[in-house]
């Protein structure tokens, strides 16, 4: 069996997961596979190589000569002893393909420049390995043209003396990068000329190409974070380089080219639709939890599970594969990047949100609260100061671009939010909201949304009159996206007790959110629901939400939405409203109880069932005996609750247990005849 080649999802730069061909592989098949890989290597264009260019060109030339040799040779001329040499050549070809792929990959140019010494060493090693592989072959017995034979023999003779050194221009560019990093460490803005020199050396000539470099470095940092072995120096370097590119993106490009924001190629969308036409979301469910996998990993048996589920399985003392029942010789878990990417593509194609793994959430909170290096800190503070100046003194076009850069920077890092807030960008962003410029308004409100996630930023927004301005955008925003961002910003601001009271006191705030639930897009409905949920943590807002007619609307949405995230958010809002008698009464009258029972019975989502149980318990506790009697009349409820005890989340199990006790107490009372009213204090404590 020959290893199948192609882009390996999730492979790190300068790692080569090559494998030897199986010993049972015939020489004919081995030669055929070598030719395929050789052609793939030669298909790469040297013009796409920006560092180690001479080494890459020489390697492509050598592979081309060996490819001609392989295409002319006849497998029947080869003795069995040739298998070893061709097998090792196969391994070298694999690694060369990965190396050339790294050198030509968009987004990795700066990283490959910094790793120029390591890449040059790999080129040297792999070329010499090819020469050794050819040298052990019985060339005298292989029939090829004299010209090809001379090329191959020349390669093997010259190989020991071949110099694969780092190009002079690459060394100069690396020195310039080091100089820029030292300047950032001192808090000094580097010369624009030096930045341009580095960008030119790696062929980055547009905003979108620069943004691609940042996204690649972010992905490398994420992979580095997921490794159990501490790699502090690597992380620091990656972070420092991302600081350079983030600063370049802000100051070196006057316009944001539309490459990054351009709609997908219709042909690509069609291909994606065809790719996923035969895939069901059940294919992405963990065999243990039956939930969509947030962090798919593969065991040594080749079966894929969600990391949290299989780890719980192991921690419970199980040493067998849950799918096959066979004993696992190792509990090693390998991240399945291919399945993760398929899940992301499938749900992006179908407009469904993807659950985040706990590790990703933790990384988002703790991994970016501090800068990754002194250079990163200097770059970010310098960029924040520059953007503040652009917002204050720039033209409308420059202010718009500054708002867009702040929007991106504030989304990616907690430390970035802190720097941008300290630089004084928030009052200037608020000044963009009333402008009759749809793009500027959207960028400004999106930037404020991302900044509102930071505790200090919340106070700055409110103290500068931001609440009323955000509500104005919520009401009359020039774009649908702007109104959606405004709703999300209110949710984050509502996390502060005083601010959710102030938002509720703005007469139009809650009615507009309710209207967004009625007529907004999917994202608009979701943002409005979570904003309402946040505001309901202030008791005085309960009456405002009830008066706005939210309950009937949300119950209707619950019956018709068919989306897990909207269902969960709707149940959360109804549960919050049902904590008081007035709210519970209105929720009951709207028919929410029957709807929740149906979802509890029919849903395959454990999270949906948990929230259904929470709503039903809240109605029983606050809706008095009328609610319990209505619930007791459901013939399928008990079966659903007992199923939740064993198959639901831990919180769902507790709620199901409390509901069962309530119903048993009701049945006992009814069988004994009229008695004292039922009290559920114990249930409340259990919940």
C-alpha positions as a printed NumPy array, in Angstrom:
array([[  0.   ,   0.   ,   0.   ],
       [  1.479,   3.346,  -1.038],
       [  0.945,   6.496,   0.993],
       [ -1.577,   8.798,  -0.685],
       [ -0.174,  12.234,  -1.298],
       [ -1.718,  15.655,  -1.251],
       [ -2.115,  18.587,   1.075],
       [ -2.253,  17.246,   4.603],
       [ -4.784,  19.187,   6.661],
       [ -3.322,  20.528,   9.842],
       [  0.314,  19.68 ,   8.977],
       [  2.749,  22.114,  10.507],
       [  5.265,  23.942,   8.338],
       [  8.585,  22.085,   7.917],
       [  7.228,  18.795,   9.2  ],
       [  7.24 ,  15.903,   6.741],
       [  4.957,  12.967,   7.674],
       [  6.429,  10.713,   5.007],
       [  6.193,   6.917,   5.142],
       [  8.101,   4.084,   3.493],
       [  6.254,   2.053,   0.85 ],
       [  5.118,  -1.377,   1.974],
       [  7.633,  -4.132,   1.311],
       [  5.022,  -6.067,  -0.666],
       [  4.73 ,  -3.252,  -3.213],
       [  5.898,  -4.293,  -6.673],
       [  8.673,  -2.417,  -8.46 ],
       [  6.224,  -1.456, -11.203],
       [  3.793,   0.146,  -8.743],
       [  6.668,   1.807,  -6.86 ],
       [  8.06 ,   3.335, -10.064],
       [  4.589,   4.547, -11.065],
       [  4.102,   6.2  ,  -7.688],
       [  7.547,   7.837,  -7.899],
       [  6.67 ,   9.294, -11.296],
       [  3.376,  10.692,  -9.944],
       [  5.096,  12.4  ,  -7.001],
       [  7.93 ,  13.66 ,  -9.213],
       [  5.454,  15.26 , -11.619],
       [  3.615,  16.823,  -8.697],
       [  6.889,  18.325,  -7.424],
       [  7.817,  19.687, -10.843],
       [  4.364,  21.266, -11.199],
       [  5.239,  23.83 ,  -8.527],
       [  6.321,  27.124, -10.031],
       [  9.597,  28.585,  -8.828],
       [  8.102,  32.081,  -9.208],
       [  5.956,  31.314,  -6.142],
       [  9.046,  30.75 ,  -3.978],
       [ 10.153,  33.878,  -2.092],
       [ 12.821,  32.545,   0.282],
       [ 15.363,  29.82 ,  -0.47 ],
       [ 14.57 ,  30.507,  -4.096],
       [ 17.881,  29.261,  -5.541],
       [ 17.738,  26.085,  -3.44 ],
       [ 14.179,  25.385,  -4.556],
       [ 15.015,  25.963,  -8.239],
       [ 18.025,  23.631,  -8.044],
       [ 15.961,  20.962,  -6.293],
       [ 13.162,  21.169,  -8.869],
       [ 15.804,  20.835, -11.604],
       [ 17.312,  17.733,  -9.947],
       [ 13.917,  16.123,  -9.436],
       [ 13.126,  16.849, -13.102],
       [ 16.265,  14.993, -14.23 ],
       [ 15.455,  12.014, -11.994],
       [ 11.879,  12.066, -13.261],
       [ 13.129,  11.693, -16.834],
       [ 15.249,   8.754, -15.669],
       [ 12.29 ,   7.09 , -13.934],
       [ 10.002,   7.582, -16.943],
       [ 12.499,   5.906, -19.312],
       [ 13.47 ,   2.961, -17.14 ],
       [ 11.74 ,  -0.397, -17.48 ],
       [ 10.816,  -2.125, -14.172],
       [ 11.675,  -5.459, -15.795],
       [ 15.335,  -4.34 , -15.978],
       [ 15.503,  -3.946, -12.21 ],
       [ 16.657,  -6.669,  -9.831],
       [ 14.796,  -7.104,  -6.554],
       [ 17.693,  -5.431,  -4.789],
       [ 16.669,  -2.136,  -6.447],
       [ 13.635,  -1.951,  -4.186],
       [ 15.651,  -0.476,  -1.31 ],
       [ 17.041,   2.402,  -3.383],
       [ 13.681,   3.217,  -4.981],
       [ 11.935,   2.964,  -1.615],
       [ 14.323,   5.498,  -0.077],
       [ 13.933,   7.721,  -3.134],
       [ 10.165,   7.505,  -2.65 ],
       [ 10.618,   8.746,   0.92 ],
       [ 12.866,  11.605,  -0.27 ],
       [ 10.349,  12.616,  -2.956],
       [  7.592,  12.758,  -0.348],
       [  9.616,  15.065,   1.875],
       [ 10.676,  17.269,  -1.036],
       [  7.067,  17.694,  -2.046],
       [  6.147,  18.821,   1.462],
       [  9.143,  21.161,   1.573],
       [  8.342,  22.79 ,  -1.783],
       [  4.694,  23.022,  -0.761],
       [  5.772,  24.943,   2.347],
       [  7.96 ,  27.284,   0.292],
       [  5.085,  28.15 ,  -2.05 ],
       [  2.211,  28.232,   0.441],
       [  0.343,  31.52 ,   0.66 ],
       [  0.426,  33.005,   4.15 ],
       [  3.592,  31.255,   5.312],
       [  6.092,  33.51 ,   3.539],
       [  7.378,  35.433,   6.549],
       [  7.633,  32.271,   8.631],
       [  9.559,  30.493,   5.873],
       [ 11.892,  33.501,   5.643],
       [ 12.65 ,  33.285,   9.359],
       [ 13.118,  29.521,   8.995],
       [ 15.409,  29.962,   5.975],
       [ 18.374,  28.214,   7.616],
       [ 16.294,  25.182,   8.546],
       [ 14.737,  25.009,   5.07 ],
       [ 18.17 ,  25.287,   3.39 ],
       [ 19.429,  22.43 ,   5.551],
       [ 16.462,  20.309,   4.464],
       [ 17.116,  21.046,   0.791],
       [ 20.776,  20.014,   1.277],
       [ 19.901,  16.787,   3.106],
       [ 17.175,  15.691,   0.712],
       [ 19.237,  16.334,  -2.424],
       [ 22.085,  14.259,  -1.007],
       [ 19.63 ,  11.532,  -0.036],
       [ 18.357,  11.405,  -3.64 ],
       [ 21.935,  11.051,  -4.881],
       [ 22.639,   8.177,  -2.499],
       [ 19.429,   6.411,  -3.578],
       [ 20.405,   6.63 ,  -7.253],
       [ 23.977,   5.614,  -6.513],
       [ 22.908,   2.258,  -5.071],
       [ 20.865,   1.386,  -8.163],
       [ 22.493,  -0.892, -10.819],
       [ 22.638,   1.921, -13.405],
       [ 24.626,  -0.202, -15.873],
       [ 21.696,  -2.64 , -16.227],
       [ 18.99 ,   0.011, -16.641],
       [ 18.197,   0.919, -20.245],
       [ 17.798,   4.684, -20.708],
       [ 19.07 ,   7.172, -23.294],
       [ 22.681,   8.233, -23.015],
       [ 21.664,  11.837, -22.349],
       [ 19.497,  10.893, -19.345],
       [ 22.182,   8.525, -18.013],
       [ 24.789,  11.318, -18.14 ],
       [ 22.475,  13.728, -16.3  ],
       [ 21.863,  11.207, -13.518],
       [ 25.535,  10.267, -13.171],
       [ 26.527,  13.953, -13.115],
       [ 23.998,  14.557, -10.33 ],
       [ 25.37 ,  11.732,  -8.18 ],
       [ 28.983,  12.893,  -8.687],
       [ 28.311,  16.546,  -7.896],
       [ 25.888,  15.981,  -5.032],
       [ 28.487,  15.824,  -2.191],
       [ 29.854,  19.206,  -3.259],
       [ 26.515,  20.953,  -3.826],
       [ 26.108,  24.035,  -1.632],
       [ 22.581,  24.775,  -0.431],
       [ 23.113,  28.012,   1.427],
       [ 20.65 ,  30.699,   2.486],
       [ 20.349,  33.389,  -0.189],
       [ 22.071,  36.684,   0.578],
       [ 18.842,  38.671,   0.181],
       [ 17.133,  36.297,   2.616],
       [ 19.833,  36.928,   5.23 ],
       [ 19.459,  40.678,   4.761],
       [ 15.682,  40.462,   5.122],
       [ 16.011,  38.401,   8.315],
       [ 18.392,  41.04 ,   9.72 ],
       [ 15.825,  43.739,   8.916],
       [ 13.096,  41.75 ,  10.689],
       [ 15.342,  41.407,  13.748],
       [ 15.995,  45.164,  13.704],
       [ 12.253,  45.905,  13.536],
       [ 11.578,  43.583,  16.473],
       [ 14.245,  45.335,  18.564],
       [ 12.662,  48.699,  17.794],
       [  9.234,  47.449,  18.851],
       [ 10.738,  46.111,  22.076],
       [ 11.98 ,  49.648,  22.803],
       [  8.556,  51.099,  21.97 ],
       [  9.873,  52.81 ,  18.829],
       [  7.943,  52.845,  15.554],
       [ 10.117,  51.272,  12.818],
       [ 10.85 ,  53.078,   9.576],
       [  8.21 ,  52.541,   6.922],
       [ 11.022,  51.869,   4.425],
       [ 12.217,  48.889,   6.491],
       [  8.685,  47.491,   6.665],
       [  8.264,  47.814,   2.901],
       [ 11.64 ,  46.134,   2.349],
       [ 10.533,  43.1  ,   4.366],
       [  7.152,  42.948,   2.625],
       [  8.82 ,  43.141,  -0.798],
       [ 11.247,  40.354,   0.117],
       [  8.349,  37.964,   0.745],
       [  6.14 ,  39.23 ,  -2.079],
       [  3.408,  40.719,   0.108],
       [  2.032,  43.628,  -1.906],
       [ -1.602,  43.928,  -0.839],
       [ -3.684,  44.217,   2.317],
       [ -5.246,  40.787,   1.764],
       [ -1.84 ,  39.106,   1.352],
       [ -0.691,  40.746,   4.584],
       [ -3.885,  39.593,   6.286],
       [ -3.22 ,  36.083,   5.002],
       [  0.178,  36.109,   6.72 ],
       [ -1.494,  37.124,  10.   ],
       [ -4.096,  34.383,   9.717],
       [ -1.41 ,  31.789,   9.065],
       [  0.612,  32.917,  12.106],
       [ -2.562,  32.805,  14.217],
       [ -3.175,  29.215,  13.117],
       [  0.417,  28.259,  13.96 ],
       [  0.029,  29.82 ,  17.411],
       [ -3.189,  27.84 ,  17.9  ],
       [ -1.405,  24.616,  16.941],
       [  1.478,  25.472,  19.246],
       [ -0.972,  26.117,  22.097],
       [ -2.502,  22.683,  21.574],
       [  0.815,  20.919,  22.067],
       [  1.493,  19.476,  25.478],
       [  5.222,  20.222,  25.263],
       [  6.101,  23.772,  26.237],
       [  7.535,  25.669,  23.279],
       [  7.995,  29.135,  24.77 ],
       [ 10.612,  30.422,  22.307],
       [  8.631,  29.285,  19.279],
       [  5.475,  30.893,  20.633],
       [  7.308,  34.14 ,  21.339],
       [  8.72 ,  34.26 ,  17.819],
       [  5.353,  33.52 ,  16.203],
       [  3.708,  36.216,  18.303],
       [  6.418,  38.752,  17.466],
       [  6.08 ,  38.11 ,  13.738],
       [  2.316,  38.454,  13.963],
       [  2.888,  41.805,  15.689],
       [  5.012,  42.969,  12.742],
       [  2.428,  41.903,  10.159],
       [ -0.46 ,  43.4  ,  12.134],
       [  1.389,  46.71 ,  12.266],
       [  2.185,  46.495,   8.544],
       [ -1.468,  45.821,   7.751],
       [ -2.402,  49.034,   9.583],
       [  0.221,  51.403,   8.228],
       [  1.564,  50.079,   4.915],
       [ -1.645,  49.71 ,   2.899],
       [ -3.93 ,  52.628,   2.228],
       [ -6.843,  50.55 ,   1.021],
       [ -8.408,  47.271,   2.059],
       [ -8.575,  45.368,  -1.21 ],
       [-11.692,  43.288,  -1.637],
       [ -9.84 ,  39.956,  -1.954],
       [-10.511,  39.056,   1.694],
       [-14.193,  40.069,   1.586],
       [-15.059,  38.93 ,  -1.909],
       [-17.937,  36.429,  -2.129],
       [-16.912,  32.881,  -2.851],
       [-16.572,  31.792,  -6.437],
       [-19.976,  30.479,  -7.526],
       [-18.21 ,  27.457,  -8.959],
       [-16.617,  26.842,  -5.567],
       [-20.002,  27.07 ,  -3.879],
       [-21.415,  24.6  ,  -6.342],
       [-18.548,  22.219,  -5.731],
       [-19.029,  22.536,  -1.983],
       [-22.717,  21.813,  -2.355],
       [-21.944,  18.696,  -4.39 ],
       [-19.292,  17.617,  -1.88 ],
       [-21.71 ,  17.764,   1.019],
       [-24.854,  16.612,  -0.783],
       [-24.45 ,  13.069,   0.538],
       [-23.215,  14.026,   4.026],
       [-25.556,  14.075,   6.998],
       [-24.809,  15.981,  10.184],
       [-25.032,  12.645,  12.003],
       [-21.722,  11.763,  10.349],
       [-20.117,  14.415,  12.557],
       [-21.581,  13.225,  15.86 ],
       [-19.379,  11.64 ,  18.497],
       [-20.245,   7.92 ,  18.893],
       [-20.172,   8.386,  22.687],
       [-22.041,  11.655,  23.32 ],
       [-24.   ,  11.752,  20.032],
       [-23.224,  15.494,  19.92 ],
       [-21.466,  17.32 ,  17.095],
       [-17.728,  16.956,  17.664],
       [-16.07 ,  20.217,  18.691],
       [-12.574,  18.731,  18.977],
       [-12.413,  15.48 ,  16.94 ],
       [ -9.57 ,  13.133,  17.832],
       [ -8.708,   9.662,  16.56 ],
       [ -7.666,   6.689,  18.678],
       [ -5.081,   4.114,  17.665],
       [ -7.922,   1.922,  16.312],
       [ -8.777,   4.599,  13.751],
       [-12.127,   5.631,  15.268],
       [-12.893,   9.313,  15.832],
       [-14.509,  10.795,  18.946],
       [-14.923,  14.193,  20.552],
       [-11.923,  14.75 ,  22.824],
       [-13.952,  15.528,  25.947],
       [-16.08 ,  12.376,  25.537],
       [-13.224,   9.939,  24.975],
       [-11.224,  11.497,  27.821],
       [-14.175,  10.928,  30.178],
       [-14.338,   7.353,  28.879],
       [-10.672,   6.813,  29.735],
       [-10.952,   8.543,  33.121],
       [-13.77 ,   6.167,  34.034],
       [-11.255,   3.322,  33.818],
       [-12.198,   2.035,  30.377],
       [ -9.313,   0.719,  28.275],
       [-11.293,  -0.589,  25.306],
       [-12.461,   1.109,  22.109],
       [-16.107,   2.22 ,  22.582],
       [-16.915,   1.33 ,  18.96 ],
       [-15.24 ,  -2.066,  18.572],
       [-14.904,  -3.286,  22.151],
       [-11.265,  -4.189,  21.47 ],
       [ -8.588,  -3.395,  24.049],
       [ -6.558,  -0.312,  23.201],
       [ -2.784,  -0.9  ,  23.318],
       [ -2.338,   2.864,  23.682],
       [ -4.572,   5.734,  24.767],
       [ -2.822,   8.193,  22.482],
       [ -5.207,  10.65 ,  20.815],
       [ -4.369,  12.262,  17.483],
       [ -6.186,  15.495,  16.489],
       [ -8.279,  14.788,  13.393],
       [ -7.859,  18.04 ,  11.493],
       [ -9.498,  16.631,   8.384],
       [-12.769,  15.868,  10.173],
       [-12.642,  19.23 ,  11.966],
       [-12.281,  21.031,   8.645],
       [-15.104,  19.016,   7.081],
       [-17.349,  19.956,  10.007],
       [-16.442,  23.63 ,   9.612],
       [-17.054,  23.548,   5.859],
       [-20.314,  21.639,   6.203],
       [-21.752,  23.998,   8.771],
       [-20.523,  27.084,   6.944],
       [-22.256,  25.763,   3.821],
       [-25.484,  25.239,   5.762],
       [-25.307,  28.414,   7.85 ],
       [-25.078,  26.585,  11.183],
       [-22.912,  27.614,  14.101],
       [-20.181,  25.204,  15.223],
       [-19.753,  24.337,  18.917],
       [-16.412,  25.413,  20.347],
       [-14.255,  23.034,  22.289],
       [-13.442,  23.832,  25.892],
       [ -9.778,  24.089,  24.982],
       [-10.511,  26.736,  22.364],
       [-12.608,  28.745,  24.807],
       [ -9.882,  28.579,  27.411],
       [ -7.287,  29.602,  24.886],
       [ -9.376,  32.58 ,  23.8  ],
       [ -9.616,  33.782,  27.405],
       [ -6.201,  33.063,  28.816],
       [ -3.966,  32.885,  25.776],
       [ -4.386,  36.488,  24.621],
       [ -4.709,  38.41 ,  27.864],
       [ -0.965,  39.155,  27.715],
       [  1.212,  39.874,  24.69 ],
       [  3.207,  36.946,  23.41 ],
       [  6.446,  38.922,  23.559],
       [  7.883,  42.368,  24.271],
       [  7.991,  43.016,  20.547],
       [  4.305,  42.091,  20.219],
       [  3.455,  44.517,  23.005],
       [  5.425,  47.315,  21.375],
       [  3.916,  46.629,  17.956],
       [  0.375,  46.656,  19.318],
       [  0.803,  49.844,  21.349],
       [  2.409,  51.58 ,  18.384],
       [ -0.374,  50.39 ,  16.064],
       [ -3.051,  51.553,  18.524],
       [ -1.492,  55.018,  18.693],
       [ -1.33 ,  55.18 ,  14.9  ],
       [ -4.988,  54.156,  14.53 ],
       [ -6.073,  56.713,  17.121],
       [ -4.329,  59.393,  15.063],
       [ -6.031,  58.202,  11.886],
       [ -9.451,  58.335,  13.582],
       [ -8.792,  61.82 ,  14.907],
       [ -7.116,  63.531,  11.959],
       [ -7.679,  61.319,   8.908],
       [-10.049,  61.666,   5.995],
       [-13.308,  59.692,   6.068],
       [-11.638,  56.951,   4.026],
       [ -8.714,  56.784,   6.476],
       [-11.062,  56.813,   9.482],
       [-13.086,  54.012,   7.933],
       [ -9.977,  51.885,   7.38 ],
       [ -8.79 ,  52.6  ,  10.941],
       [-12.159,  51.444,  12.285],
       [-11.884,  48.269,  10.229],
       [ -8.374,  47.555,  11.533],
       [ -9.583,  48.105,  15.123],
       [-12.472,  45.766,  14.416],
       [-10.043,  42.998,  13.39 ],
       [ -7.463,  43.622,  16.096],
       [-10.03 ,  43.789,  18.9  ],
       [-11.588,  40.532,  17.765],
       [ -8.36 ,  38.544,  17.942],
       [ -6.86 ,  39.464,  21.325],
       [ -7.801,  40.616,  24.817],
       [ -4.498,  42.482,  25.032],
       [ -5.306,  44.287,  21.783],
       [ -8.602,  45.486,  23.271],
       [ -6.785,  46.869,  26.258],
       [ -4.255,  48.761,  24.107],
       [ -6.916,  50.179,  21.797],
       [ -9.006,  51.344,  24.742],
       [ -6.02 ,  52.975,  26.443],
       [ -5.131,  54.746,  23.188],
       [ -8.509,  56.545,  23.249],
       [-10.119,  54.984,  20.182],
       [-13.593,  54.418,  21.687],
       [-14.844,  58.068,  21.776],
       [-13.613,  58.474,  18.189],
       [-15.395,  55.302,  17.064],
       [-18.605,  56.584,  18.646],
       [-18.273,  59.717,  16.511],
       [-18.526,  57.527,  13.385],
       [-21.893,  56.013,  14.332],
       [-24.123,  58.986,  13.377],
       [-22.447,  59.431,   9.974],
       [-24.541,  58.632,   6.922],
       [-21.857,  56.261,   5.674],
       [-23.018,  52.663,   5.854],
       [-19.568,  51.063,   5.698],
       [-18.004,  53.398,   8.263],
       [-20.951,  52.875,  10.595],
       [-20.738,  49.1  ,  10.288],
       [-16.985,  49.028,  10.934],
       [-17.343,  51.366,  13.911],
       [-20.161,  49.427,  15.588],
       [-18.389,  46.103,  14.927],
       [-15.211,  47.529,  16.474],
       [-17.188,  48.733,  19.5  ],
       [-18.799,  45.301,  19.783],
       [-15.401,  43.615,  19.983],
       [-14.078,  46.234,  22.399],
       [-17.189,  45.903,  24.603],
       [-15.998,  42.432,  25.59 ],
       [-13.254,  44.073,  27.689],
       [-14.206,  45.25 ,  31.213],
       [-12.45 ,  48.62 ,  30.926],
       [-13.95 ,  49.31 ,  27.518],
       [-17.5  ,  48.887,  28.812],
       [-17.087,  51.811,  31.214],
       [-15.513,  54.007,  28.531],
       [-18.395,  53.311,  26.127],
       [-21.046,  54.129,  28.731],
       [-19.253,  57.19 ,  30.122],
       [-19.03 ,  58.645,  26.613],
       [-22.772,  58.309,  25.983],
       [-22.386,  55.163,  23.952],
       [-25.538,  53.373,  25.123],
       [-27.957,  55.74 ,  23.394],
       [-25.829,  55.836,  20.26 ],
       [-25.723,  52.036,  20.077],
       [-29.501,  51.859,  20.548],
       [-29.867,  54.387,  17.704],
       [-27.86 ,  52.091,  15.442],
       [-29.986,  49.157,  16.648],
       [-33.064,  51.114,  15.563],
       [-31.976,  52.93 ,  12.406],
       [-28.653,  51.357,  11.377],
       [-27.91 ,  51.793,   7.675],
       [-27.119,  48.085,   7.233],
       [-28.656,  44.924,   8.652],
       [-25.196,  43.908,   9.851],
       [-24.831,  47.152,  11.815],
       [-28.094,  46.532,  13.654],
       [-27.015,  42.974,  14.446],
       [-23.672,  44.176,  15.825],
       [-25.501,  46.734,  17.97 ],
       [-27.683,  44.026,  19.532],
       [-24.611,  41.921,  20.33 ],
       [-22.853,  44.949,  21.861],
       [-25.837,  45.501,  24.179],
       [-25.518,  41.904,  25.355],
       [-21.9  ,  42.422,  26.444],
       [-22.678,  45.774,  28.045],
       [-25.615,  44.179,  29.902],
       [-23.154,  41.972,  31.792],
       [-22.672,  44.945,  34.162],
       [-25.575,  45.382,  36.583],
       [-25.805,  49.165,  36.373],
       [-25.571,  49.144,  32.585],
       [-28.397,  46.664,  32.022],
       [-30.602,  48.91 ,  34.145],
       [-29.587,  51.945,  32.067],
       [-30.244,  50.086,  28.803],
       [-33.671,  49.037,  30.021],
       [-34.502,  52.66 ,  30.856],
       [-33.96 ,  53.706,  27.234],
       [-37.609,  53.534,  26.035],
       [-36.945,  52.081,  22.601],
       [-34.221,  49.538,  23.491],
       [-36.267,  46.469,  24.457],
       [-39.093,  46.974,  21.904],
       [-36.516,  47.195,  19.107],
       [-34.846,  43.981,  20.286],
       [-38.21 ,  42.229,  20.338],
       [-38.927,  43.483,  16.816],
       [-35.57 ,  42.07 ,  15.702],
       [-36.64 ,  38.685,  17.071],
       [-39.771,  39.019,  14.943],
       [-38.318,  40.126,  11.626],
       [-34.531,  39.876,  11.767],
       [-32.175,  37.491,  10.032],
       [-31.027,  34.344,  11.777],
       [-28.009,  36.204,  13.205],
       [-30.226,  39.157,  14.112],
       [-32.715,  36.947,  15.976],
       [-29.893,  35.234,  17.842],
       [-28.198,  38.496,  18.866],
       [-31.511,  40.02 ,  19.934],
       [-32.381,  36.983,  22.051],
       [-29.042,  36.946,  23.865],
       [-29.309,  40.71 ,  24.462],
       [-32.788,  40.26 ,  25.956],
       [-31.481,  37.392,  28.081],
       [-28.71 ,  39.628,  29.413],
       [-31.148,  42.429,  30.218],
       [-33.447,  40.029,  32.103],
       [-30.789,  39.664,  34.795],
       [-32.162,  43.038,  35.932],
       [-35.612,  42.384,  37.483],
       [-37.029,  45.752,  36.442],
       [-36.599,  44.708,  32.809],
       [-38.908,  41.701,  33.134],
       [-42.047,  43.792,  32.908],
       [-40.657,  45.726,  29.934],
       [-39.966,  42.515,  28.026],
       [-43.4  ,  41.094,  28.863],
       [-45.129,  44.336,  27.872],
       [-43.291,  44.345,  24.53 ],
       [-45.034,  41.075,  23.625],
       [-41.885,  39.003,  23.597],
       [-43.342,  35.796,  25.043],
       [-45.844,  34.938,  22.305],
       [-43.303,  35.822,  19.665],
       [-40.541,  33.678,  21.21 ],
       [-42.844,  30.69 ,  21.712],
       [-43.835,  30.886,  18.046],
       [-40.157,  31.084,  17.094],
       [-39.493,  28.054,  19.287],
       [-42.087,  26.068,  17.357],
       [-40.854,  27.001,  13.905],
       [-37.127,  27.857,  13.985],
       [-35.57 ,  24.39 ,  13.628],
       [-32.124,  25.727,  14.609],
       [-30.426,  24.543,  17.775],
       [-28.904,  27.912,  18.714],
       [-32.204,  29.804,  18.334],
       [-34.044,  27.074,  20.222],
       [-31.606,  27.235,  23.143],
       [-31.65 ,  31.035,  23.276],
       [-35.454,  31.092,  23.156],
       [-35.719,  28.564,  25.981],
       [-33.214,  30.591,  28.024],
       [-35.263,  33.78 ,  27.707],
       [-38.512,  31.993,  28.584],
       [-36.865,  30.343,  31.606],
       [-35.676,  33.752,  32.836],
       [-39.148,  35.235,  32.423],
       [-40.751,  32.298,  34.24 ],
       [-38.882,  32.947,  37.508],
       [-41.702,  35.296,  38.574],
       [-45.404,  34.453,  38.876],
       [-46.511,  37.032,  36.315],
       [-43.947,  35.857,  33.844],
       [-44.688,  32.184,  34.459],
       [-48.397,  32.825,  33.941],
       [-47.837,  34.564,  30.597],
       [-45.404,  31.89 ,  29.431],
       [-47.96 ,  29.195,  30.314],
       [-50.752,  31.026,  28.505],
       [-48.606,  31.227,  25.372],
       [-48.384,  27.412,  25.261],
       [-44.662,  27.196,  26.005],
       [-45.122,  24.151,  28.246],
       [-46.532,  21.913,  25.511],
       [-43.85 ,  23.105,  23.092],
       [-41.066,  22.358,  25.59 ],
       [-42.488,  18.877,  26.24 ],
       [-42.497,  18.176,  22.491],
       [-38.897,  19.324,  22.098],
       [-37.867,  17.257,  25.118],
       [-39.461,  14.209,  23.529],
       [-38.259,  14.661,  19.931],
       [-34.942,  16.515,  20.034],
       [-31.637,  14.711,  19.547],
       [-29.678,  17.539,  21.182],
       [-28.748,  17.016,  24.826],
       [-28.344,  20.78 ,  25.293],
       [-31.832,  21.519,  23.944],
       [-33.252,  18.914,  26.322],
       [-31.39 ,  20.482,  29.242],
       [-32.915,  23.89 ,  28.548],
       [-36.372,  22.349,  28.095],
       [-36.061,  20.734,  31.516],
       [-34.95 ,  24.086,  32.977],
       [-38.004,  25.864,  31.549],
       [-40.433,  23.165,  32.71 ],
       [-38.964,  23.192,  36.202],
       [-39.172,  26.977,  36.357],
       [-42.833,  26.849,  35.305],
       [-43.63 ,  24.201,  37.923],
       [-41.927,  26.157,  40.69 ],
       [-43.493,  29.502,  39.793],
       [-46.665,  28.516,  37.968],
       [-48.196,  26.787,  41.009],
       [-50.377,  23.69 ,  40.851],
       [-51.981,  24.599,  37.546],
       [-48.62 ,  24.204,  35.792],
       [-47.848,  20.893,  37.512],
       [-51.284,  19.539,  36.636],
       [-50.775,  20.481,  32.993],
       [-47.386,  18.823,  32.973],
       [-48.695,  15.679,  34.66 ],
       [-51.238,  15.196,  31.883],
       [-48.484,  14.562,  29.314],
       [-48.277,  10.84 ,  28.64 ],
       [-44.738,  10.929,  27.194],
       [-43.116,  13.228,  29.77 ],
       [-41.981,  10.642,  32.325],
       [-40.251,   8.541,  29.682],
       [-38.401,  11.639,  28.445],
       [-37.372,  12.63 ,  31.977],
       [-36.073,   9.171,  32.878],
       [-34.15 ,   9.103,  29.599],
       [-32.633,  12.462,  30.54 ],
       [-31.502,  11.055,  33.881],
       [-29.216,   8.559,  32.163],
       [-28.366,  10.2  ,  28.838],
       [-28.48 ,  13.929,  29.496],
       [-25.836,  16.36 ,  30.705],
       [-25.163,  16.487,  34.447],
       [-27.214,  19.667,  34.782],
       [-30.056,  18.196,  32.741],
       [-30.019,  15.111,  34.953],
       [-30.414,  17.272,  38.085],
       [-33.317,  19.194,  36.562],
       [-34.992,  15.983,  35.407],
       [-34.619,  14.539,  38.909],
       [-36.252,  17.645,  40.426],
       [-39.119,  17.51 ,  37.932],
       [-39.728,  13.835,  38.669],
       [-39.944,  14.609,  42.398],
       [-42.441,  17.399,  41.707],
       [-44.612,  15.089,  39.629],
       [-44.446,  12.243,  42.144],
       [-45.501,  14.606,  44.895],
       [-48.404,  15.752,  42.729],
       [-49.473,  12.15 ,  42.001],
       [-49.262,  11.281,  45.713],
       [-51.394,  14.267,  46.671],
       [-53.992,  13.476,  44.024],
       [-54.247,   9.835,  45.137],
       [-54.763,  10.884,  48.775],
       [-57.43 ,  13.464,  47.981],
       [-57.52 ,  17.189,  48.908],
       [-54.653,  18.192,  51.156],
       [-52.42 ,  21.111,  51.924],
       [-50.898,  22.936,  48.965],
       [-47.654,  21.578,  47.578],
       [-44.5  ,  23.557,  48.317],
       [-41.359,  23.197,  46.222],
       [-38.678,  24.742,  48.372],
       [-36.657,  21.546,  48.224],
       [-36.966,  21.534,  44.452],
       [-35.723,  25.093,  44.217],
       [-32.678,  24.217,  46.277],
       [-32.038,  21.117,  44.173],
       [-32.195,  23.208,  41.   ]])
